[in-house]
Amino acid sequence: MYRCFLPEQSLYKKYGYTLTSPTYPFVTVVSNYQMNCTWEFTDWLQVQKNRTNRRPRAYLPDGGQRDFLTNKYSGVSYKYSDDRAKLNITYKSWENIADIVTWHARDVLRLVDDMSGISMHYAMKNYYLTGKRGLVLASDHPIVEVQAIQNGASHILSVGQVARETEDVSSMSFLEFAEKRRRYSEAFDFVATWGTIESVGLGRYGDVLDAFGDLQMMAMLGCSLKKGGLFFLGIPMGRDAVIFNQKRIYGHARLPMLIAGTDGQTVGYEIIGDEIKYNVVEKPKIAIVSVLRSLEQSKYYDIAISTVKCYAKIQGYHYILAVEKDFECYQKDQFFRRHCIIAKILPNFDAVLFLDADIGVVYPKRRIEEYMYQDFDVIFYDRFYNWEIMAGSYLVINTPYAIKFLMDFANYESTLPDSFHGTDNGALHFFIAERFFPEEMYTIDLCRQPYKYSRDFDDVFTYEACLRAILGARTEFDRIKILKKGTGWARDSWITDGVWSKEIGDFMLHSWKTSQIQTIPNQKIKPVKTSMYEWFNPLVGAIHLDKCHSKNMSWNYDERLLGDSEEMMTSLTELRNKVTKQQFRFFYRMKSFV
C-alpha cells in the first residue's frame, strides 16, 4: 500500500499521509488511516449538504491551495468550464445503448472524439468480464458501460452526478448510491471509471469543492468492490498538476494516494506523460513490417516509410523494414515470398501489421489494437475501388493457426497458372474459397477458367467477382476476418484525390510512391476518384524522427487536403455503389469463359 507526504509534513490531514522517502516512480508514503467504509460514505453525505447552485469557481479558493496542490507538490493552471447544464441533458446515447453495443469499439469512442479510451476496451477484454457484475462511475456518454457490456458483463450499475434515463443499465445518482451503501457493500466483481474521477471535487458540475474529492470517491467505489475484484482505472497521467476547474493530472505523488486502500487488482491503462508504470496491463508487443527486395528500394517509398517509422515511435510499436535475403524464404514470386517472411517474423511478437511499403500514416493518434479481435487471428480488409481482398496489408496474431495460414498461402504460388494471374492478390481469393468452401469445388473450377487464360486486369477482376460470389456476404471464416470497405486501417489515397478526414476514420493511405508525387494545385480539391499513379502529400514539411514521441502527435497538414467529412462520405458512398454495379458487370463476363 502506497501513501504520500513531504518530509515532516502531513500533505493531507484528512487521511494522514506522510512521505517517508522520495522514491521513483512513486514517492513512498505511510498513513495511520484505516479504511472505514461507513465513515467514508457518511462524511461524503455530510459534505454534500454544502452544495449550492452557484456558478462554479474559476480559481482555487483562498486558503485551499495547500490541499488542492498537495502542499505545492502539484502544479496548477486554469481552464474554466461551467457544466451544470449537462446534468439536465440525457444524451441520446443513453437511450440507444442496446444499439451502440453492436458497434465496433472505435466507433463507440467517436461519441466523445477521444480514442484514448480504446485501452479501457482492451483492458476489459484481457480480464474476461463474462457474467460479472460491474459498477461504473458515469460520464456524459455511456462509453465505459457499453465497453463492459461488449466484453460480457452481465449487469451494470452506472453511478453519476444524476441518474440517467436508460433501460439497458441500472442508473442512479451519487447521492442515492451513498444513501443505499449497505445494499452495495462489496457487491461488484469490478469497478470502472474513465475520464471522470479526475474532475470530482473541482466544481465544474456544481459539485462541492473538495480537495480530497477524488480520493474519497475512489474509497467509496472500493468499498463496493468484492475482495479480489478488478478496478479499471482510466485517468490522465504525467507530472502532478491541477487544471482548475477541469481535471487533475496524476503523477508520482497523487497516484499512490488515489489507489491506496483498493483491495482489488487495479488495472491502470493508457499512461500519458512521464514513464510511470503501476500495475498497468501490458500492451501487446506489436510490430509493423514492410518487406523490400533490398534496402536501396526504400528510396522509392521514403515519404511513406518515414510516416510509419514516426508513428511506430509515437505509439511504442516496433518497426521492421525486412529485406528478403535475410530470410530463408524461397518462393519464386516476390509477392508470395513476403508472406513467408511475415510468418518467420511473427513468432517474435504478439501481433504483426504487414504493410505494403507505399502505405503511409496520415493520422497517428489511431492504434493498431482497434483492429484486433478476440476470436480472429488473421484480419484482412476489402479494397475500396474494386471487390478485391487486399493481400498487401493484413494484421496477424501470433498463433500456430496464423503462422500456418501464412506459410500455406506463401506456398500456394505453386498453383499459379501461366497467365496474367494477378500474383498473390488474385490467388488469395482462390486460397480462401478452396480452404473454406470445399463443397463448392465445381463452382470454384468454373471461376478458374478466366484465371488460367487471363490476359489483363479485366480478366483478373472477372474471376475475382466470380469467387466473391462464392464467399457471398460473409466476412468471417473460422479465425479469418475480412473488414468491409471503409472499415480497415488503410485505403487508396487516389480514390478521393488525396483528400482525407480523420472524422470518417482515415488512418493510413495507400499508393504513396515517391516518384508519383504531384504538386498540390492552389484550388479546392474535390474528394473524387482520380489516377492511381498520382498522389499529393498531405503533410507539410519532412518527418523528423527525433521529434517523434508520445507527447508529439500533432502533425502539420496541408489544409487543401483536409476534407469535409459529409462531402467525403457522399463521394465514397457513390463510389461504393458504382463499384457494386461494376462487380455485377464483371461477373456477367464469366459467360464467355464457361
MIDREN-249852 format. One record per residue: z, y, x of N, C-alpha, C in turn. Coordinates in steps of 0.2 Angstrom, whole numbers, plus 5000, padded with zeros to 4 digits. Each point is the difference from the previous one (the first is absolute). Layout:
MIDREN-249852
ZYXZYXZYX ...
//
This chain:
MIDREN-249852
500049945004500050064996500050065004 499550054999500050065004500350064996 500350045003500350064997499950065006 500150064998499750055004500550075001 500150035006500450065001499950035007 500150065000500050045007500749995003 500050005006500749985003500550054997 500649964999500650034998499950044993 499550004997499950034994499749964994 500350014994499849964995499450034996 499449975001499450034997500050004993 500349954997500050004993500849984998 500450044998500649994998500149954994 499550014996500049964994500049925001 499649985006500049935002500349995006 500250055004500449995006499649975006 499450025001499649985005500250035007 500149965005500150035007499549975005 499750045003499549985006500449985006 499949935002500449985006499550005006 499450005000499550005006499350024997 499750045004499350024998499549955002 500049944997499549955002499450014997 499549965002499350014998499749934998 499749994994499750054996500550044995 500549974999500550034995500750015004 500350064998500650015003500549954997 500549985004500549954998500650034996 500149984994500550044996500549954997 500650024999500549964996500350044994 500349974996500350034994500649964998 500550044997500649974997499949984993 499450034997499849994993499949934998 500349974995499849934997499650014994 499549974999499650014994500449984994 500050054995500349994994499550024994 499749954997499550014995500350044994 500649994998500250034994500150085002 500350015006500050075002499450045001 499549965002499350035001499750034994 500049964995499850014993500450064997 500649995000500550054997499950075003 500050005007499950065003499350044998 499549955000499350034999500050034993 500349974995500150024993500450075000 500550005004500450065000499650065002 499649995006499650055003499450034995 499849954995499450024996500350054994 500650004999500350054996499850075002 499850015006499950075002499250024999 499649954998499350014999499950064995 499550045001499850054996499350004999 499750054996499350005000499750075004 500450025005499850055003499449995005 499650055002499449995004500349975007 499749955003500249975006500150055006 500449995004500150055006499449995005 499950065003499450005005500349995007 500650015001500349995007500749974999 500249975006500649965000500650054999 500549974996500550054998500450025006 500350065000500550025005500649965000 500149985006500649955001499849935000 499449994997499849935000499649975005 499850045005499549985005500349945004 500650015002500349955004499949934997 500249994994499949934997499249984999 499650054997499349984999499749995007 500250035005499649995007500449965005 500449964997500449955004500350045007 500350054998500450045005499550025006 499450034997499550025005499649955003 500149934998499649955003499350004998 499950034994499450004996499750075001 499350005000499750064999499950024993 499750064999499950024993499450045000 499650004994499550044998500050004993 499550054997500150014993499349994997 500049974994499449994996500249994993 499950054996500450004993499649974995 500349964995499749984994500550004995 499850024994500450004994499749944995 500249945000499749954997500449984994 500450044997500449994994499549984994 499450035000499649994994499749935000 500049975006499749935000500549954997 500650024999500549954996499850004993 499650054997499849994993499349984999 499749975006499349974999500149935001 499749964996499949935001499249995002 499949995006499349995002499749944997 499450004998499649944997500149945004 500150005006500149945004500649964998 500550034997500549964998499849964993 499650034996499849974994499549945002 499750015006499449955001500249955006 500649995001500249955005499749935000 499949984993499749935000499350005002 499650065000499450005002500050015008 500450045002500050025007500249945005 500449964997500249945004499449965002 499450014996499449965002499650035005 500250065002499650045005500149975007 499650025005500149985007500550055002 500449975005500650045003499850075002 499450015003499950075002499850044995 499749984994499850044994500750024997 500549965000500650024997500350065003 499950015007500350055004499650074999 499449994997499650064999500350044994 500449974997500450044995500450065003 500249995006500450055004499650035006 499449975001499650025006500450005007 500449945000500449995006500049935002 499549985005499949935002500649975004 500550045002500549975004500449954996 500050004994500449954996499749945000 499449995003499749935000500549955004 500450035004500449965004500649974996 500250034995500549984995499749934997 499350014998499749944996500049945005 499850015006500049945005500749985002 500550045000500749985001500249964995 499950024994500149954994499749945000 499350005002499649945000500349955005 500250035006500349965005500649964998 500450034996500749984998500049964994 499549994996499949954995500550024994 499850044995500450024995500049964994 499649955000499849964994500749984996 500050024994500649984996500650045001 500050055004500650045002500150064996 500650024999500250064996500150065005 499750064998500050065005500350064996 500350045004500250074998499650055005 499650054996499650045004500250074998 500150045006500250074999499350044999 499950024993499450034998499850065003 499350015000499750075002499650024994 499550055001499650034995499649944997 499749965004499549954997500349935002 499949954996500349935001499749965006 499950035006499749975005500449935002 500650015002500449955003500149944994 500150034994500149954994499349955000 499450045000499449965000500049955006 500150025006500049965006500449944999 500650014998500549944999499749954995 499750034994499749954995499449965003 499650045004499449975003500249945005 500650015003500349955004500449954997 500049994994500449954996500750014997 500250065001500750024997500049984993 500549974997500049984993500350064996 500450045002500350054996500250065005 499950064997500150065004500450054996 500550035003500450054997499850075004 499750054997499850065003500550054998 500450035006500550054999499750075003 500150054996499750065003500450064997 499850065001500350064998500050004992 499549974997500049994992499749934999 500249984994499749944998499250014998 499649955002499350014998499849954994 499550034996499849964994499549955003 500249945000499549945002500349944997 499549964999500249934997499949955005 499850015006499949955005500549995005 500550055001500649995004500550034996 500749985002500550034997500150075004 500350054996500050075003500650034998 500450035004500650044998500150065005 500450054998500250055005500549985005 500150045005500549995005500750004996 500150054995500650014997500249944996 499549974996500149944996500249945005 499650005005500149945005500750005003 500350065002500650015002500649984995 499950024994500449994995500149924998 499449975001500049924999500149965006 500350035005500049975007500349935000 500449994996500349935000499549944998 499650024995499549964998499549985006 499950055004499549995005500349985007 500649995001500349995006499849935003 499750005006499749955004499549964995 499650034996499649974995499349995002 499850035006499250005002499949965006 499449965000499849975006499750055006 499850054997499750055005500150074997 500050055005500050074998499450035004 499750054997499450035003500050074999 499850045005499950084999499550025005 499550044997499550035005499950074998 500150055004499850074999500550034995 500649984999500550024996500750025003 500349955003500750015003500150065004 499450025004500150065005500150064996 499850014994500150064996500650014996 500449945000500650004995500550055003 500350054996500550045002499750075003 499450015000499750065002499850054995 500049984994500050054994499350014997 499549975003499350024998499949984992 500449954998499949984993500550024995 500450055003500650034996500649965001 500049955005500649965001500550045004 500649985000500550035004499950005007 500150065003500050005008500549965003 499849955004500549955003499849985006 500350025006499849985006500049935002 500449964996500149935000499649964995 499650044996499749974994499649935002 499650015005499649945002500549945002 500550015004500449955002500449974994 500250044995500449974995499549964995 499450034999499549964996499949935003 499950005007499949945003500649954999 500650035000500649964999500049974993 499850044995500049984993499449944999 499550015003499549955000500249945003 500350005006500349945003500549974996 500450034996500549974996499749964995 499350014998499749964995499649945003 500049995007499649955003500449945001 499749944999500449945001500149995007 500549965002500249995007499449965003 499750035006499549975003499350024997 500050054995499450024997499650045005 499450024997499550045004500050084998 500050045005500050074999499450035003 499550024996499350035002500150075000 500050035006500150075001499450035003 499750054997499450045002500250075001 500150035006500250075001499650035005 500050065001499750045005500450005006 499849985006500449995006499750045006 500450025004499850045006500650035003 500050065002500650045003500450024994 500749995000500450024994499950074998 499850014994499950074997500150004993 500150064997500050024993499450054999 499649984995499450054998500350024993 500350055000500450024993499550044996 500049984993500349964997499649934998 499649985005499549954998500349935002 500249995006500249935003500450015006 500249945002500349995007499649965004 500050015007499749955004500549965004 500049945000500549955003499849985007 500550025004499949985007500649975003 500250015006500549965004500750014997 500150054997500750014997500149984993 499550034996500149994993499849934997 499549975003499849934998500649955000 500450005006500549955000500550014994 500150064998500550024995499749974993 499350014999499749994994500149924999 499949965005500049934999500649975001 500550035002500749985001500349974994 500349945000500349974994499649964996 499350005001499649964996500049925002 500349964996500249935002499349965000 499550024996499449975000499650015006 499449975000499550015006499650064998 500150055005499650064999499350005003 499550014996499349995002499750075000 500050035006499750065001499350005001 499650055000499350005001499750065001 499350005003499650065001500450065003 500249985006500450055005499550055002 500150064999499650065001500450055005 499850015006500350055004500249965006 500750015002500249975006500049925000 500049975006499949935000500749974998 500250004994500649984997499949934997 500449955002499949944997500749974997 500049984994500749974998499849954994 500149945001499849954995499450014997 499550025003499350024997499649935000 499749994994499649954999499450005006 499949955004499550005005499350014997 499750055002499350004997499649955003 499549974997499549955002499750035007 499949955004499650025006499250004999 499750054999499350014998499650025006 499449975001499550025004499450024997 499750065002499350024998499549985005 499549964999499649975005499350024998 499650025005499350005000499749965006 499449984999499749955005499350035003 500050015006499450025003499749955005 499450005002499749965005500250025007 500150075001500250025006500450074999 500450025005500350064999499550065000 499549995003499550065000499750014993 500149964996499750014993500550054996 500650015003500550044996499750074999 499650035005499750065000499650014993 499749954997499650014994500550014994 500649995001500550004994500650055002 499950045005500650035003500450044995 499750044995500350044995500449954996 499749954997500449954996500549975003 499949985006500549965004500650055001 499950065002500650055002500450014994 499750004993500450014994500549944999 499749945001500449944999500549995005 499950025007500550005005500650044998 499850074998500550044998500449984994 499749974995500349984994500549945002 499849965004500449945002500750035004 499950055004500650035003500450034995 499750044995500450034995500549954996 499749954998500349954996500349945003 500050005007500349955004499749934999 499350005000499649945000499849995007 499849945001499649985007499350014999 499750035005499250004999499749965006 499549964998499749965005499250015000 499750025005499350005001499849945004 499849954996499949935003499350005003 499949975006499449995003499849935000 499449984998499949934998500149955006 499850025006500149965006500749985002 500550034997500749995001500249944996 499649974995500249954996499649945000 500349944999499649945000499749994994 499550044998499649994993499350005002 499749944998499349995002499549994995 500150044994499550004995499450045003 499449984998499450045003499950074996 500250004994499950064996500650055002 499950065002500650045002500450024994 499750004994500450024994500549944998 499849945001500449944999500550005005 499850015006500550005006500650044999 500050064997500550044999500649974996 499849964995500549974995500449955004 499749965005500349965005500550045004 499850065002500550045004500650024996 499950024994500550024996500549944999 499749944999500549944999500449995006 499750025006500449995007500550055000 499950064998500550065000500549994995 499949984994500450004995500749975001 500149945004500649975000500550045004 499850065003500550045004500350064996 499850004993500250054996500249974993 500350044996500149984993499450014996 499650055001499450014997499550045004 499349994999499550045004499550034994 499950065002499550044996499450005004 499449964999499450015003499650054998 499750045004499650064998499350005004 499550014997499450015004500150065004 499750015006500250055005499850074997 499550004995499850074997500450024994 500649974999500450024994500650045003 500050064998500550055002500550024995 500650025002500650024995499950084998 500050014994500050074998500650034997 500549954998500650024997500649965003 500350025005500549965004500649994997 500250024994500649994997500049944996 499549964999500049944996500249945005 500349954997500249945004499649944999 500049965005499649934999500449964995 500750005000500449964996499850014992 499750064998499850014993499549944998 499749975005499449954998500249935001 500749995002500249935001500349984994 499949934998500249974994500449945001 500549994997500449945001499749935000 499549994995499749944999499349995003 499850055005499450005003500050015007 499649965004500050005007499350035003 499550014996499450035002499850054994 499950065002499850054995499450035002 499450004996499450035001500050064995 499450045001499950054994499250004999 499950024994499350014998499750065002 499450005003499750065002499850044994 499950065001499950044994499250014998 499650005005499350024999499649944997 500349945001499649944997500549954998 499949945000500449954997500349955005 500050025006500249965006500850005001 500249945002500750005003499950025007 500450055002500050035007500349955005 499549985004500249955006500350045006 499850065000500250045006500650035001 500549984995500750035000500349964995 500649975002500549964996500750005003 500449984995500750005002500349935000 500349975005500249935001500750005002 500449954996500749995002500049945005 500550005004500149955005500249944997 499649964997500249934997499549955002 500149945000499549945002499450014996 500150014993499550014996499550055002 500250065002499650065001499649985007 500449975005499749995006499449944999 500149954996499549954999499450034996 500250044995499450044997499650035004 500250045005499650045004499649965005 500349945003499749965004499449964997 500249984993499549974996499450044999 500150074999499550044998499650025007 500350015005499750015007499549945001 500249944999499649945001499549994995 500050044995499549994994499350035002 500050035006499350035003499549945001 500349945000499649945001499549994994 500250034995499649994993499550054999 499950055005499650054999499249985000 499750024995499249985000499650045005 499449985001499650045004499650054996 500450064998499750054996500450065001 499850054996500450075000500649984996 500549975003500549984996500650044998 500150065004500550044999500649995004 500049955005500549985004500749994996 500650025003500649984997500150034993 499750064999500150034993499749964994 499449975002499749964995500349934999 500249975006500249945000500749994997 500450065000500750004997500049984993 499550024996499949984993499949934999 499649975004499949925000500649975002 500450025005500649975002500550004995 500150054997500550014994499849954994 499450014998499749964994500149925002 499849985006500049935001500849985000 500450045003500749985001500450004993 499850044996500450004994499749984993 499349995001499649974994499649945002 500349955002499649945002499649974995 500350014994499749974994499350044998 499950065003499450044999499549995005 500049945004499550005005499350004998 499849984995499350004997499850085000 500550044997499850074999500050035006 500549995005500050035006499449985004 499749945000499449985003499450044997 500050024994499550044997500050075004 500650035000500150065004499850005007 500049945003499849995007499350005001 499650004995499250015000499850065004 500250064997499850065003500450015007 500649975001500350005006499649975006 499749944998499649975005499350035002 499850044995499350035001500150085000 500650025001500150085000499650035005 499650064998499650045005500350075001 500450024995500350075001500650004996 500350074999500650014997500049984992 499450014997499949994993500249934999 499749955004500249934999500749995002 500350035005500749995001500450024994 499950064997500350024994499949964994 499449965000499949964994500449945000 500149965006500449945000500850025000 500150065002500750024999500250024993 499550024996500150014993500149944996 499649955003500049934997500749975001 500350015006500649975002500650044996 499950064999500650044997500049984993 499449984997500049974993500449945000 500149965005500449945000500750025001 500250045004500750035001500250034993 499550034997500250034993500550065001 500450024996500550055000500649995004 500149945002500649985004500050035007 500650025002500250045006500549965004 500249944998500549965003499849935001 500049975006499849945001500549965005 500549964997500549975004500450065003 500050005007500450065003499550055003 499450014997499550055001500050054995 500050065001500050064995499450055002 499650024995499550045001500150074996 500150055004500250064996499450034997 500050034994499550024997499750075003 499450024998499750065002500550065000 500150045005500450065000500749995000 500349935001500749995001500149975007 499550005004500249975007500250065005 500149985006500250065005499550045002 499349985000499550035002499450004995 499550055001499450004997499550045004 499449994998499450035004500150084999 499950035006500150084999499450034997 499449975001499450034997499949994993 500449964996499950004993500250064997 500450055003500250064997499850065005 499549985005499750055005500650035004 500549965002500550025004500650034997 499950024993500650034997500549954998 500650025001500649954999500650044996 500449964998500650034996500649945001 500650035002500549955000500349984993 499850054995500249994993499749944997 499449985002499749944997500149945005 500450015005500249945004499749995006 499650055002499649995007500549995006 499949955004500449995005499649995007 499549965000499549995005499350004998 499650035004499350004998499549975005 499549964998499649965004499350045001 499749975006499350035002500150065004 500550005004500150065005499749985007 499449995000499749995007499850075003 500350015006500050065003499350035001 499549965001499350025001499750034994 500349984994499750024993500450064997 500450035004500450064997499550064999 500150044995499650064998500450065000 499750065001500450064999500150014992 500650024998500150024993499750064998 499650004995499750064998500550054996 499850075001500550054997499850014993 500149954996499950004993500549954996 500050004994500449954996499749935001 500349955002499849945000500249964994 499549974997500149964994500249935002 500549974997500249935001499549954998 499449995002499549964998499849955005 499749954999499749955004499450035004 500149995007499450035004499849945005 499750025006499849955005500649975003 500049935001500549975003499950015008 499650035002499950015008500250075002 500350044996500350065001500750014998 500450045003500750014998500250075003 500550034996500450065003500749985002 500250035005500749995002500550044996 500449974996500550044996500550045004 500149985007500550035004499850065004 500450055000499950065004500349995007 499650005006500249995006500149925002 500149995006500149935003500749984999 500149935000500749974999500350005007 500650025001500450005006500549954999 499949945003500549944999500750025002 500150055005500750025002500450034994 499650034995500350034995500149964994 499849935000500049964995500749964999 500450024996500749974999500250014993 500649974998500249994993500250074997 500150055004500250074998499450044999 499449985002499450044999499449964997 500150004993499549974996499550054997 500050065001499650054997499450015005 499449984998499450005003499750074998 499550025004499650064998499449984997 499850024994499449974996499550064999 499449985000499550054998500050014993 500150064997500150014993499449994996 499450005004499449994996499949934998 500449955003500049934998500649984995 500450044999500649994995499750004993 500049944997499750004993500550014995 499750024994500450014994500049934997 500649974998500149934999499749994993 500050044995499649984994499350005001 499750045004499350005001499849945004 500449985005499949945004500049944995 500549994996500149944996499450004995 499850064998499449994995499449985004 499950025006499449985004500149925002 500649985002500149935002499949954994 500250034994499949964994499349994998 499650055001499350004999499749955005 500250005006499749965005500249934998 500649984998500249944999499649974994 499950044995499649984994499349985002 499750045005499349995002500049945004 500549995004500049945004500049934996 500450014994500149944996499349994997 499650054998499349994997499649965005 500050035007499649975005500249935001 500649985000500249935001499649954995 500050034994499649964995499349995001 499750065003499350005001499949955006 500450005005499949955006500149934998 500549994995500149934998499349984996 499750044997499449984996499449985005 500150035006499549985006500049935001 500649964999500049935001499549964997 499750034994499549964997499449985004 499950045006499449995004500249955005 500649985001500249955005500249934997 500150004993500249934997499549984995 
//
